[in-house]
């Protein structure tokens, strides 16, 4: 399941995790991993169910990413778990002080495990504060609280961040360029739609600021790192391979339909999120017109730029 996930084959990842959980329905790693795949597929209810189950089974907080995963689900739809945001917030407000104490004790260790233990607790606190940021940013609209938690989460993140491996990234990009050379795709391939705006690249390069600036335009919507294209990439690749064996005409038609389907799914997903995060007053006042452009932000998609 994890191999499929890393290969952007998210539906197959879910199938593998389902099989795993058929042997042990309490296997936390599989629940957490399946939830991450569900999010990319836009299945927020299913993802939230998995994440919430992990939160109450994982007493040692080994899977910190389920906290931000659940926050993403609640940002899309407050009703995905009973009690909505409050259920998560109550848990975090009780747990954050305990994790801070554990981090302080870890910093007093002198054995070989100290660094790994410090990173573990810092990572948990990063996820918890980022989840609280989303709560205040989206639900309470409390800017000062949102900023406080965002700053604290980033502080924990930067405290354990590994150095950037420039040589490794250069090698990856070089191999990508060697595959997707000029002429790799036939002329007139794909869709001529202007609806998607893809943001790809590297972390800490201003991508979030760019998305926020674009989202400020009344006809453009930024949806965060919730890439519809990325979620469909597995089926896109498979369908392209099949169509390439059926002749040029069908090949061109298939690729155009795949591209158009991504756009349709982007709009549908935004409509679901918009309906669940805005009141009727917000919906009538903030946007006089329906948006015509949608930002698809997933930085790691620079490795899939040939398909974009």
C-alpha positions as CSV (number, residue, x, y, z in Angstrom):
1,X,0.0,0.0,0.0
2,X,2.8,2.4,0.8
3,X,4.6,1.6,-2.4
4,X,1.5,2.3,-4.4
5,X,1.0,5.6,-2.5
6,X,4.5,6.8,-3.2
7,X,3.9,5.9,-6.9
8,X,0.8,8.1,-6.9
9,X,-1.4,5.0,-7.3
10,X,-3.8,6.0,-4.6
11,X,-6.8,3.7,-5.4
12,X,-4.5,0.7,-5.4
13,X,-3.0,1.9,-2.1
14,X,-6.5,1.9,-0.6
15,X,-7.1,-1.6,-1.9
16,X,-3.9,-2.9,-0.4
17,X,-4.6,-1.3,3.0
18,X,-8.1,-2.8,2.9
19,X,-6.6,-6.2,2.4
20,X,-4.2,-5.6,5.2
21,X,-7.0,-4.5,7.6
22,X,-9.0,-7.5,6.7
23,X,-6.4,-9.5,8.7
24,X,-6.1,-7.0,11.6
25,X,-8.7,-4.2,11.7
26,X,-6.7,-2.5,14.5
27,X,-3.5,-2.2,12.5
28,X,-2.8,1.5,13.1
29,X,-0.2,2.0,10.4
30,X,-2.6,0.7,7.7
31,X,-5.4,2.9,9.0
32,X,-3.2,6.0,9.0
33,X,-1.9,5.2,5.5
34,X,-5.3,4.5,4.1
35,X,-6.6,7.8,5.5
36,X,-3.8,9.7,3.7
37,X,-4.8,8.0,0.4
38,X,-8.5,8.8,1.0
39,X,-7.7,12.5,1.4
40,X,-6.0,12.7,-2.0
41,X,-9.0,10.9,-3.5
42,X,-11.3,13.4,-2.0
43,X,-13.0,10.9,0.3
44,X,-13.0,13.1,3.5
45,X,-15.5,11.1,5.5
46,X,-13.6,7.8,5.0
47,X,-10.3,9.5,5.8
48,X,-11.6,11.2,8.9
49,X,-13.0,7.9,10.2
50,X,-9.6,6.3,9.9
51,X,-7.7,9.2,11.4
52,X,-10.1,9.5,14.4
53,X,-9.8,5.8,15.1
54,X,-6.0,6.1,15.1
55,X,-6.0,9.1,17.4
56,X,-7.8,7.1,20.1
57,X,-5.7,3.9,19.6
58,X,-2.3,5.6,19.3
59,X,-1.6,6.5,22.9
60,X,2.1,7.1,22.2
61,X,1.3,9.5,19.3
62,X,3.5,7.6,16.8
63,X,1.4,8.8,13.9
64,X,1.4,12.6,14.3
65,X,0.3,13.1,10.7
66,X,-3.2,11.9,11.4
67,X,-3.8,15.1,13.4
68,X,-3.2,17.4,10.4
69,X,-5.0,14.8,8.2
70,X,-8.1,15.0,10.3
71,X,-7.9,18.8,10.3
72,X,-7.8,18.8,6.5
73,X,-10.9,16.6,6.5
74,X,-12.7,19.0,8.9
75,X,-11.6,22.0,6.8
76,X,-13.4,20.4,3.9
77,X,-16.5,19.3,5.9
78,X,-17.1,20.0,9.6
79,X,-19.5,17.0,9.8
80,X,-17.1,14.2,8.9
81,X,-16.9,13.2,12.6
82,X,-19.3,13.6,15.5
83,X,-18.8,16.9,17.3
84,X,-16.9,18.4,14.3
85,X,-13.9,20.6,15.1
86,X,-14.6,20.6,18.8
87,X,-13.9,16.9,19.1
88,X,-10.4,17.4,17.7
89,X,-9.7,20.7,19.5
90,X,-10.6,19.3,23.0
91,X,-8.2,16.4,22.4
92,X,-5.4,18.7,21.3
93,X,-5.8,21.2,24.1
94,X,-5.4,18.4,26.6
95,X,-2.6,16.7,24.7
96,X,-0.3,19.6,23.7
97,X,0.9,20.3,27.3
98,X,1.7,16.6,27.8
99,X,3.7,16.5,24.6
100,X,5.6,19.6,25.6
101,X,6.6,18.0,28.9
102,X,7.7,14.8,27.0
103,X,9.8,16.9,24.7
104,X,11.5,18.7,27.6
105,X,12.3,15.3,29.2
106,X,13.7,14.1,25.9
107,X,16.1,17.1,25.8
108,X,17.6,15.9,29.1
109,X,18.5,12.5,27.7
110,X,22.2,11.8,27.1
111,X,22.1,8.4,25.3
112,X,22.1,7.7,21.6
113,X,18.3,7.7,21.4
114,X,18.0,11.4,22.4
115,X,18.0,12.9,18.9
116,X,15.4,10.5,17.6
117,X,13.2,11.0,20.7
118,X,13.4,14.8,20.4
119,X,12.5,14.7,16.7
120,X,9.5,12.5,17.5
121,X,8.0,14.9,20.0
122,X,8.8,18.0,18.0
123,X,7.1,16.4,15.0
124,X,4.0,15.6,17.0
125,X,3.8,19.2,18.3
126,X,4.3,20.5,14.8
127,X,1.3,18.6,13.6
128,X,-0.8,19.6,16.6
129,X,-0.1,23.3,16.3
130,X,-0.7,23.2,12.5
131,X,-4.1,21.6,13.2
132,X,-4.9,24.3,15.7
133,X,-3.9,26.9,13.1
134,X,-6.4,25.4,10.6
135,X,-9.1,25.5,13.3
136,X,-8.7,29.1,14.1
137,X,-8.0,30.1,10.4
138,X,-11.1,28.4,9.1
139,X,-13.5,28.0,11.9
140,X,-13.1,30.7,14.5
141,X,-11.5,33.3,12.2
142,X,-9.3,34.3,15.1
143,X,-6.2,35.7,13.3
144,X,-4.0,36.1,16.4
145,X,-4.6,32.6,17.6
146,X,-4.1,31.2,14.1
147,X,-0.8,33.0,13.8
148,X,0.4,31.9,17.2
149,X,-0.2,28.2,16.4
150,X,1.2,28.5,12.9
151,X,4.4,30.1,14.2
152,X,4.8,27.6,17.0
153,X,4.2,24.7,14.6
154,X,6.8,26.0,12.2
155,X,9.2,26.5,15.1
156,X,9.0,22.9,15.9
157,X,9.3,21.9,12.3
158,X,12.4,23.9,11.6
159,X,14.1,22.7,14.8
160,X,14.5,19.1,13.4
161,X,14.5,19.7,9.6
162,X,17.2,17.8,7.8
163,X,19.6,19.7,5.5
164,X,18.5,20.1,1.9
165,X,20.1,17.4,-0.4
166,X,20.8,19.5,-3.5
167,X,22.7,16.8,-5.4
168,X,19.8,14.3,-5.0
169,X,17.2,16.8,-6.3
170,X,19.4,17.8,-9.2
171,X,19.7,14.1,-10.2
172,X,16.0,13.6,-10.0
173,X,15.2,16.6,-12.2
174,X,17.9,15.5,-14.7
175,X,16.4,12.1,-15.0
176,X,12.9,13.6,-15.5
177,X,14.2,15.9,-18.3
178,X,15.8,12.9,-20.0
179,X,12.4,11.2,-20.2
180,X,10.1,14.1,-21.2
181,X,12.1,15.5,-24.1
182,X,10.6,17.8,-26.8
183,X,8.5,15.7,-29.0
184,X,7.7,13.1,-26.3
185,X,4.0,13.9,-26.7
186,X,2.3,14.2,-30.2
187,X,1.2,17.6,-31.4
188,X,-2.2,18.9,-30.2
189,X,-2.1,16.5,-27.2
190,X,-4.3,17.2,-24.2
191,X,-6.8,19.9,-23.4
192,X,-6.7,23.6,-24.2
193,X,-8.6,24.5,-21.0
194,X,-7.3,27.4,-19.0
195,X,-9.1,26.4,-15.8
196,X,-6.3,24.8,-13.8
197,X,-3.3,26.7,-12.4
198,X,-0.6,24.3,-11.3
199,X,1.8,25.3,-8.6
200,X,4.8,23.0,-8.4
201,X,8.4,23.3,-7.1
202,X,10.3,23.2,-3.8
203,X,9.4,23.9,-0.2
204,X,10.0,27.4,1.3
205,X,9.9,28.9,-2.1
206,X,6.9,31.1,-1.6
207,X,4.3,28.7,-3.1
208,X,1.8,29.2,-0.3
209,X,2.0,33.0,-0.6
210,X,1.5,32.7,-4.4
211,X,-1.6,30.6,-3.9
212,X,-3.0,33.0,-1.3
213,X,-2.4,35.9,-3.7
214,X,-4.2,34.1,-6.5
215,X,-7.0,33.1,-4.2
216,X,-7.6,36.7,-3.4
217,X,-8.9,37.2,-6.9
218,X,-12.7,36.8,-7.0
219,X,-12.5,34.4,-10.0
220,X,-9.7,32.2,-8.8
221,X,-9.9,29.6,-6.0
222,X,-6.9,28.2,-4.1
223,X,-7.7,24.8,-2.6
224,X,-4.5,24.1,-0.6
225,X,-2.4,21.0,-1.1
226,X,-5.3,19.0,-2.3
227,X,-4.3,18.0,-5.8
228,X,-7.1,16.5,-7.9
229,X,-4.6,15.8,-10.6
230,X,-2.3,14.0,-8.2
231,X,-5.2,11.8,-6.9
232,X,-6.1,10.7,-10.4
233,X,-2.5,10.3,-11.7
234,X,-2.5,6.5,-11.3
235,X,-5.6,6.0,-13.6
236,X,-4.4,8.7,-16.0
237,X,-1.1,6.9,-16.6
238,X,-2.8,3.5,-17.0
239,X,-5.4,4.9,-19.4
240,X,-2.7,6.7,-21.5
241,X,-0.8,3.4,-21.8
242,X,-3.9,1.5,-23.0
243,X,-4.9,4.3,-25.4
244,X,-1.4,4.5,-26.9
245,X,-1.9,1.0,-28.2
246,X,-5.2,1.7,-29.9
247,X,-4.1,4.2,-32.6
248,X,-3.4,8.0,-32.8
249,X,-7.1,9.1,-32.9
250,X,-8.2,7.3,-29.8
251,X,-5.0,8.3,-28.1
252,X,-5.6,12.0,-28.6
253,X,-9.3,11.7,-27.6
254,X,-8.5,9.7,-24.4
255,X,-5.9,12.2,-23.2
256,X,-8.2,15.1,-23.8
257,X,-11.0,13.4,-21.8
258,X,-8.6,12.6,-19.0
259,X,-7.6,16.2,-18.8
260,X,-11.1,17.5,-19.0
261,X,-12.2,15.0,-16.2
262,X,-9.5,16.5,-13.9
263,X,-11.0,19.9,-14.4
264,X,-14.6,18.7,-13.7
265,X,-13.4,17.0,-10.5
266,X,-11.6,20.1,-9.4
267,X,-14.8,22.1,-9.7
268,X,-16.9,19.5,-8.0
269,X,-14.5,19.2,-5.1
270,X,-14.4,23.0,-4.6
271,X,-18.3,23.1,-4.6
272,X,-18.3,20.5,-1.8
273,X,-15.7,22.3,0.3
274,X,-17.3,25.7,-0.4
275,X,-20.7,24.6,0.7
276,X,-19.4,23.2,3.9
277,X,-17.1,26.0,5.0
278,X,-19.2,29.1,4.2
279,X,-22.5,30.3,5.5
280,X,-25.3,31.5,3.2
281,X,-24.3,35.1,3.9
282,X,-20.7,34.3,3.0
283,X,-21.7,32.6,-0.2
284,X,-23.8,35.6,-1.3
285,X,-21.3,38.3,-0.4
286,X,-17.8,37.1,-1.0
287,X,-18.0,36.0,-4.6
288,X,-20.4,37.8,-7.0
289,X,-19.4,35.3,-9.7
290,X,-18.5,31.6,-9.8
291,X,-14.8,31.1,-10.0
292,X,-13.3,30.2,-13.4
293,X,-9.8,29.3,-12.4
294,X,-8.7,26.7,-9.8
295,X,-5.2,26.4,-8.2
296,X,-3.9,22.8,-8.0
297,X,-1.0,23.1,-5.6
298,X,1.2,20.0,-4.9
299,X,4.9,20.9,-4.9
300,X,6.1,17.3,-5.5
301,X,4.2,17.3,-8.8
302,X,7.3,18.8,-10.3
303,X,8.2,15.1,-10.8
304,X,4.9,14.7,-12.7
305,X,5.3,17.8,-14.8
306,X,5.5,15.8,-18.0
307,X,2.0,14.6,-17.5
308,X,0.8,18.1,-16.5
